Amino acid sequence: TLVFSFFGFAMLSNTKSTIEKGDIANAQKSASAAKIFFSLAKKSSILLLAEGKLIGQEKNVNRVTRNSSLGSDLSQMAIYITDGLDTLSEVFAGRSINPKNDFTKGAKDLKSAITILREIEAEGELPSDVRVKIKSVDSVIKIAENTTGYMPSLFGFNGKRVYLVLFQNNMELRPGGG
């Protein structure tokens, strides 16, 4: 269990660094590997928990299994993030065959990642280094949370849209109605 958890956290660390470098393809691979390692850790922890009860170390074993579960949740969140970013980048680069469906899928993946993040935050289990990174982009996350339902319409997936963008300064207030 400890070995699988160790490799899972190592893969999560690699996922984080490759996302920061912008290498989404390798981040996807690392996140998937982390998820596999944490799944193996969770399966092996059943036996470890039984052994821990026998020798009176149930509390310590519970901490290990809780960390494995947290790692599994974080790796699933990373999978959603990398899949969503990859899908949306294909849409915005014009390489998507079905932009509306792909955009919806990418937005859904990012929303799922945000849901997992908020659940982990509510439980107070978010690691401090991740918490610091999240705080730096929290305003972007909140915008994404509040606008994902409107984005397909905004980007014209539900029909052609025409937008007028006006710029003004305090010397020219007519476009604002003044």
C-alpha positions, 0 to 999 in steps of 0.5 A, spaced: 500 500 500 505 504 501 509 503 495 503 504 491 501 510 494 508 513 494 508 511 486 502 515 486 504 521 489 510 521 485 506 521 478 501 526 481 508 531 482 510 529 475 503 531 473 503 538 476 510 539 474 508 537 466 502 542 467 506 548 469 510 547 463 504 546 459 505 539 456 498 537 457 499 530 453 505 528 458 501 530 464 495 526 462 499 520 462 502 521 469 495 523 471 492 516 469 498 512 472 497 516 478 490 514 478 492 506 477 497 506 483 492 509 487 487 504 485 492 499 487 493 502 493 486 502 495 485 495 493 491 493 497 489 497 503 483 492 505 488 487 507 492 492 510 486 494 514 485 487 517 492 486 519 492 493 522 486 491 526 489 485 529 495 488 531 492 495 534 494 499 529 488 501 526 489 509 527 495 509 523 492 504 517 486 509 517 491 515 515 494 511 510 488 509 507 485 516 507 491 519 504 491 514 498 483 516 497 485 523 497 491 521 492 486 518 488 481 524 488 487 528 486 489 524 480 482 524 478 481 531 478 488 532 474 485 527 469 479 531 468 483 538 468 488 535 463 482 532 458 478 538 459 484 542 457 486 538 451 479 538 448 478 545 449 485 547 446 483 542 440 476 546 439 480 553 440 485 551 435 480 549 430 482 542 429 475 539 432 471 535 428 465 537 432 466 543 436 460 544 440 460 537 443 467 537 444 467 544 447 461 541 452 465 535 453 471 539 455 467 544 459 464 538 463 471 535 464 473 542 467 467 543 471 468 535 474 475 537 476 472 544 480 467 539 483 472 534 486 477 540 488 471 544 492 469 537 495 477 536 497 477 543 500 470 542 504 473 536 507 480 540 509 484 535 506 487 539 500 495 539 501 498 546 502 502 547 496 496 545 492 492 550 496 497 556 495 496 554 487 489 554 487 488 561 491 493 564 485 487 562 480 481 562 484 478 568 481 479 564 474 476 558 477 470 562 480 469 565 473 469 558 470 464 555 475 459 561 474 459 561 466 460 554 463 453 553 462 453 560 458 459 559 454 456 554 448 451 560 447 456 565 448 461 562 443 456 561 437 455 553 438 447 554 438 447 559 432 451 565 429 452 570 434 454 577 432 458 582 438 459 589 438 465 591 442 466 598 444 471 602 448 470 608 451 474 613 456 471 618 461 472 623 455 467 620 450 461 617 454 456 617 448 456 609 447 454 608 454 448 612 453 451 619 456 
